[in-house]
Amino acid sequence: MNKLETTYLGLKLRNPVIVASSGLTNTVEKIKNLEAKGAGAVVLKSLFEEQIYFEAGKLASHTDYPEALDYVNFYTKNNSVQEYLDLIKNAKATVNIPVIASINCVSSKGWVDFAKKIELAGADALEVNVFVLPIDKSLTSDKIESIYFELAENLQKILSIPIAFKLSSHFSNLVGFVQKLNVPGVILFNRLYAPDIDIDTMKFGSADIFSSPSDIRNSLRWVGILSSKITKTDIAASTGIHDGKAVIKQLLAGATAVQVCSTLYKNGLDQLETIIKDIEKWMKTNGYNHIDEFRGKMSYNKIEDPQIYERSQFMKYFSSIQ
Ligand SMILES: Cc1cc2nc3c(=O)[nH]c(=O)nc-3n(C[C@H](O)[C@H](O)[C@H](O)COP(=O)(O)O)c2cc1C
């Protein structure tokens, strides 16, 4: 068996490094190239829920999600839902690595039937990128979380392919939430768009689009905890994974696979080969013949002092830093 081979969402991956949903995966040519560079799987650029409504003539000129409307206006000029299905079909006909489709949604209904078309087009799995911004004072947390649960239930009723939810870390009890979500996989975490303010022009722009290596910190903690507490759900670690070291850390914490994006934009696609070589080199140095031999070795349950994952206040440990 190949020493990096792994199973994610029931799919066989030659290695655990998945290229995340982004402009890196929006054409067959790009996907073919990613396969040649060593990607274990790809997640296609997301199809947005609003885009589907738009195509169906259902999207009103007013939307509660201004960012989404901008996106729709731009994106639908160049793309169509049918093109997305064609992309899945053609990618599947061209590459051997798993092709995971992605949908970005803000509600639990309406577009679920479309997911079936994604399955019929040949996608190996479906990634669901959903985030409900909790800003309505009258909405309880239960109500908000029920949107995710309904979505997971509705999708799993009609799909045979596995689904994975790409989550933000903004949940009051992530462990309980993932347990109740009850899906084959979760991606920890999504990196959400965030606004920034230009104080000279007094205009809004976007905060940094790309992550940096230090952004791994939040996901590493939760991968370590969740992989111990919810063993039936695969975890793809995401955000801030820029090199082989970061992949090894996430595997030690218990990740099933990882997703990379910013590092490929910043360092080029050859970074994929570098990451894979660096993992292999580390495994050789440390005497591991397969990633299963060290995966989860430093997760919450496997270490002597699991409190290391629970520590969140700096006070006691860094009192020497003035
Ligand atoms: C240019 C760009 C486009 C993206 N488009 C999508 C998208 O369509 N759907 C999605 O779920 N995530 C999208 N993402 C988020 C990435 O998939 C990934 O979750 C995020 O960049 C964090 O990973 P990283 O630290 O490796 O970059 C995009 C990110 C970038 C930089």
The ligand as an SDF file (V2000), in Angstrom:
LIG
                    3D

 31 33  0  0  0  0  0  0  0  0999 V2000
   -9.6140   33.1290   -4.0900 C   0  0  0  0  0  0  0  0  0  0  0  0
  -10.3590   32.1900   -3.1810 C   0  0  0  0  0  0  0  0  0  0  0  0
  -11.5990   31.6870   -3.5820 C   0  0  0  0  0  0  0  0  0  0  0  0
  -12.3280   30.8390   -2.7330 C   0  0  0  0  0  0  0  0  0  0  0  0
  -13.5170   30.3260   -3.1450 N   0  0  0  0  0  0  0  0  0  0  0  0
  -14.1880   29.4630   -2.3380 C   0  0  0  0  0  0  0  0  0  0  0  0
  -15.4110   28.8680   -2.7430 C   0  0  0  0  0  0  0  0  0  0  0  0
  -15.9390   29.1110   -3.8330 O   0  0  0  0  0  0  0  0  0  0  0  0
  -16.0060   28.0080   -1.8890 N   0  0  0  0  0  0  0  0  0  0  0  0
  -15.4830   27.6840   -0.6750 C   0  0  0  0  0  0  0  0  0  0  0  0
  -16.0670   26.8650    0.0450 O   0  0  0  0  0  0  0  0  0  0  0  0
  -14.3240   28.2260   -0.2580 N   0  0  0  0  0  0  0  0  0  0  0  0
  -13.6790   29.1060   -1.0500 C   0  0  0  0  0  0  0  0  0  0  0  0
  -12.4840   29.6390   -0.6330 N   0  0  0  0  0  0  0  0  0  0  0  0
  -11.9550   29.2580    0.6960 C   0  0  0  0  0  0  0  0  0  0  0  0
  -10.9270   28.1290    0.5710 C   0  0  0  0  0  0  0  0  0  0  0  0
  -11.5210   26.9620    0.0460 O   0  0  0  0  0  0  0  0  0  0  0  0
  -10.2950   27.7890    1.9170 C   0  0  0  0  0  0  0  0  0  0  0  0
  -11.2930   27.2740    2.7820 O   0  0  0  0  0  0  0  0  0  0  0  0
   -9.6790   28.9920    2.5980 C   0  0  0  0  0  0  0  0  0  0  0  0
   -8.9020   29.7440    1.6890 O   0  0  0  0  0  0  0  0  0  0  0  0
   -8.8070   28.5750    3.7850 C   0  0  0  0  0  0  0  0  0  0  0  0
   -7.7630   27.7160    3.3860 O   0  0  0  0  0  0  0  0  0  0  0  0
   -6.2500   28.2390    3.1800 P   0  0  0  0  0  0  0  0  0  0  0  0
   -5.7870   28.7760    4.4510 O   0  0  0  0  0  0  0  0  0  0  0  0
   -5.4960   27.0280    2.7110 O   0  0  0  0  0  0  0  0  0  0  0  0
   -6.3220   29.2880    2.1150 O   0  0  0  0  0  0  0  0  0  0  0  0
  -11.7690   30.4910   -1.4660 C   0  0  0  0  0  0  0  0  0  0  0  0
  -10.5290   31.0180   -1.0870 C   0  0  0  0  0  0  0  0  0  0  0  0
   -9.8240   31.8410   -1.9150 C   0  0  0  0  0  0  0  0  0  0  0  0
   -8.4910   32.3720   -1.4680 C   0  0  0  0  0  0  0  0  0  0  0  0
  1  2  1  0
  2  3  1  0
  2 30  2  0
  3  4  2  0
  4  5  1  0
  4 28  1  0
  5  6  2  0
  6  7  1  0
  6 13  1  0
  7  8  2  0
  7  9  1  0
  9 10  1  0
 10 11  2  0
 10 12  1  0
 12 13  2  0
 13 14  1  0
 14 15  1  0
 14 28  1  0
 15 16  1  0
 16 17  1  0
 16 18  1  0
 18 19  1  0
 18 20  1  0
 20 21  1  0
 20 22  1  0
 22 23  1  0
 23 24  1  0
 24 25  2  0
 24 26  1  0
 24 27  1  0
 28 29  2  0
 29 30  1  0
 30 31  1  0
M  END
$$$$
